[in-house]
């Protein structure tokens, strides 16, 4: 067994059954409450994302776990160990910040070795070499941070944190300083490293794509509380609130009157058309509701033409805008009742782009719809960053 394999095995053995648990965690500042009685379990070995707009409480939560903020009330536990008031340097937790906080006067190997040397460990050469190999930095060991790209600097920060064998690695907007192409590349790299080391990663971000790409579990935060938590697929396909529907991707939300439950579906009257929603996607069963469907699930065709895989079917619509965005065309369509909805159509080349002014029929398969309580603000989550 190589030294890095032994280190990773020790990580996994040590971390077994030691989930990170937040119980009633609250942080109050003079003028507002940043985090409100938060209950949360982060399973051992998962890539966990705290996703939300600026000011939602995600970074404050991360800082409390790191020991950089003291909770007003509640507890932070690793397994059975209460670390709520443990000094930051005594917690089995390390943090990678957006600015990386590397030492500019030390070379890469010395930056990575810093934590071990600070703990009085003298023989660090082998461990440093293994961590540089894990983060694909072996050829950069003698360079200084200023000679590296942003993505390479982030890998140095990761290696420096991982070499300390934390049970939990906290990532505070770690990709925010990178350009789009590099950021997407590093999303893959971060997930690869997390999979290899098997540690618990808690990643704070406002970027929906980042969270969806990397995380096993995503918790969407808003106003100091968690709106919904689950796998990226679950949150995207079956949002439980208008905030999650609007913040995580795009949604069309249309007002309707719920007719009632009919077997495994809930039926609703949507401006004169009876539409069906799967029971497990219906988060209201009476009164008024918001019928939701993602833009890529909306099918359109010239009025009277056949729609592939038709479902809930509406006539009398017209294209108001068509934007070619490479892999797909984004349409804005004004429905017969006056509301504009969005449809994404893959650019397969099977037909020409429909020009604004084209009369169209609109359809979506019932199994792709969801239903939310109309008491929720239909604009919640729109324009949040």
N, C-alpha and C positions, 0 to 999 in steps of 0.2 A: 504494500500500500504506500503510495507516494505521500509526501508531506501534506500536499494540498488535499488529497483524499482523506487523510487522517484528520485534518482540520475540519473539513466539511462533515465528516462522520461525527466528530465531537459536537459540532453545531447541532446536528439533527438529534443526537442522543440527549443533549442537554435540554433542547427545546421541546421534547415530546410532552404532550398534554399541558403545556404552559401557554394557553391562550392568553392574549391580551384582553382584559376586561375593564370596561369603564362603567361604573355604577353611580347613577345620579350625579354625574359630573357637571358642575356649574361653575362658571366664571363671570363674576360681576365686576364691572368697572364703575367709576363714579357716575357716569351718565347713561349707561346701558348695560344690558346683560348679553355677553357675547356667546355664551354656551348655556343652554337651559336643560338641566336635569337629564343629561345625556346617558342613555344606557346602550352599550355597544359591546359586542364580542367579536374580536378579530381572531379567527382560527389560526393555530400554529401552522407555519409553512405556506400561508397564502400570500398572494399579491393583492393587497387591499387598497382601494382608492377612496379617499374622501374628496368628493367632487361638489363644487358649488361656486357661486359668484363671489366677488370680493365682498368682504364684510359678513359672510355667512357664519363664521365661527370655526372654519376648518383649520386655519393656521393656529388659532388660539388653542384648539384641541390638541394639535400636534405638539405645541410648545409645552402644554401641561404634561403630556406623556414623556417628553424629553426632560422635564424638570426645570424648564426655563420660565414657566409661569406656575404660580401656586393656585390650586383650585380654591374657590370660595367655599364649596362643599362637594361631597361625593368622594369616590375612591378610584384609584388606578391599581389594578392587580395584574401581575404576571404569574399565571398559575395560582398558587395559594399565597404568594408573597405580595403584601401590600407595599407598593412603592410610591404612594401618594406624596409623601414628604421626604423621600430619599434624595440625597444630593445627586445632581445630574451625573457626576463622574463615577458615582457608585451604582448607577443603574446599568443593567445589561442592554443598553440602548445607545445607538449612535445616530447622528443626524447628518444628512447631506443637504446643504443649503444651495439656493439658486446661484449664489456668487462663488461657490466652491470653497472659499476661504483657504486657498493653498498658500504655502510660504514661498514667496517669489525668490528668496535667496538660496533655497535648498533645491537640489535636483530631485527628479521624480522618485527615485529609490529612497532618498532621505525623507521626502514628504510622506511616502507610504509607511516608512519605518517609524515615524515620529511617535505614534501612540504606544507602540511596544517599548521603545526606548524610554519614554516617559514613565512607564511602569517598571523600569529597572531591568528589562529583558535585554541581555547583551548580544546573544546570538540570534540575530534577526535576518541574516542574509538569505537563508533558505525560504523562510516564510514570505519575505518580500518578493523573491523571485517567483514563487508560486502565485502570489496575488497579481503580479504584473502579467504573468501568463494567462491567468483567468480573465483579466480585463484587456488582454491583447496589447500590452504596453511594453513588452520585453525589450523591444528595440529602442525605446525612448528613455530608458532608465537614467542615463547621464545628462539628459536635457533638463532645462529649467521650465517652470510653467509657462513663462512668457514665450517660449519657443514652440508651444503646442497649440493646436486648434481648440476651439471651445468644446467639441465632443471629446477630445483626448483629455482635456482638463477635467471634464466631468468623470471620466473613467478613473483618473488619479484620485479624485475625491471619493469615489466608490471603493477603490482598493484600500485607501487609507482608513475608511470606516470598517470595511469587512475584515481587515486583518486583526481588528480588536475582538473578533468573535462575538458580536452582539447577538442577542436573541431576537431583537427587533431593530430593523433599519428604517429610519424615518427619512422620507424624501420630501423636501419642501420646495415645490415648483422647480424641480431640478433641470427641466428642459426649457424653462422660460426664456433664457438668454440666447438660445440657438435659433438659427434660421429654419424655415419650414422643412426643407429637404433633410437637413441634418437632424432635426428634431424627430422626424419619422424614422430615420435610421437608428437613432438612439433608443426609440421606443422598443424596437426589436432587440437591441443589445441589452437593455435593462431587463426585459423579460427573460432573455437567455441566461443572464447572470443569476437572476432570482431562481430560475428553475435548477440551475447547476448547484447553487449553494443550499437551496432548500430552506432558506430563512424566511421569517415573516417580514414582508416589506409593507410599510404603510406610506402611501403616496398621496400627497395633497396637491390638487390641481384644480384649475377652473376650466381646463381644456377637455371638452367631452370626448374628442377623438382619442386623446391620450389615455383617459380612463378606460374607454371601451376597448382599446387596442391591447392594453397591458394587464388589466386587473382581472382576477378571478371573481372578486366581489367588489361592488361599487356601492357606496353609501352617498346619496344625494342630500346635501345639507342646504338649509335655507332658514335664515333668521334664528340661528342657534340650535335648531333641531334637525333631526333626520327625517326627510320627507318619505323616503323609500330606500330600501336596501335589497340587493339581490345580484344575480349575475347580470352582465351587460345585456345579454339577450332578453332576460326577463324584464328589466327596466325599460328597454326600448320597445319591446313588443306589447307589454302590458303595464303601462304607467297607471299609477293609482291616483295621481293628482294632476291638476292642470299645470302646476309648476314643473313637475317631472316631464310631462308631455311636451312642454314648450322649451325647457332648458336643455333636455337631452335630445338633440336633433330638432326636427321641425314636425309640427302636427297640424292637421286641419281639424278644427273643433266646430261642430255645427249644432245649433240649438235644436232640441227635439222634445217631444212629450212621450214619456214612457207608457206603453200600452200594458205591459205585464210580462210575466214569465211564461214561456211556452216550451216545456220540456227542458232541453239543455241550451236554449237561447232566450234572450230577452228581446222583446220587440218594441220598437219605438216609431212614432210618427215624426218624420223629418220633413217638414214643409210639404205635407201631402203624400210623401212616399213612405211606405212601411219598410223599415230596415231591421235587420237582425244582427244581434251581437252575441257571441258565445257567453254563456253564463259565467265562466271563469274570468272573463274580461269585463264583466259588467259590475261596476262598483257603486251602482244605484239600481234599484228595482221598481221605483215608483216616483211619481211627480215629474218634474222637468229634469233634463239631463243634457250633457254635452256628448254628442256622438263624435268619436275621434277616429282618424285614419291617417297613417303616414303618407307623405306625398308619393313615394315610390310604389305604393300599393294602389294608387288611383290610376285607372285606365281611361283613356279618352279615344274617341274615334269620330270622324265626320258624321254628322247627323244621318242616321239611317244605315250606316255601315256596321258590319258585325264587329263586336268587341270580343277579343280573345278572353276566355275564362270569365264570362260575365257573372255578376252577382247582384248586389243592390244597384238598380239601374235608374238613372235620371236623365231626362231630356231637357231641351230648351236652354242649354248652356252655350257660351261663346268664348273663344280664346281671346284674352286681352293682352297677353304678352308671351313671347317665346324667346328664351335665352339659351343659346348654344354654349355649353360649358364642357365640351370635350367628350367625356364618356357618356354624357346624357344631355337631354334638353329639358330645361325647367320651364314649365308652362304656368301661367296664371289664367284661371278660368272663372268667368263670372257665371254663377249659377242662376237658375230661373228666378230665385227669390232675391237676387241682388248681391249675395255674398260672394267674394272672390276666394277660391281655394287654389292650392298649389298641387301640381302633378309633375313627377319626374319620370321621364321616359328614356330608357336605355337607347343609345344611338347604334342600333344594330344594322341600319341601312335598309330595313324592310320597307320603309316609307319615308317620304319627304317630311321636313319640319312643317307643322301646321302654322300658317301665318295668323297674326292677330286679325280678328274679325271672322275667323272660321267658325260656323255653327258646329257644335259637337254634342255628343252624348257622353255621359260620365258613368262609370261603374267601379265598384270594388267588391271583392269577395267578402262575404259576411265574416268569415273566420279571422280576417285581418283587422276588424274594427274593434274599438273599445268604447266603454261608456263610463262617464264620470258624473258626479253629482253637480247639478247646475248651481248650487250655492257657492261653488268655488269660482274664483276670479279667472275668467277666460284668458286674460292677458298675463297672468302670473308666469314669471320666468322669461318673458319676451324681452330681448334686448339686454339681458343680464350678462355680465362678464366678470 
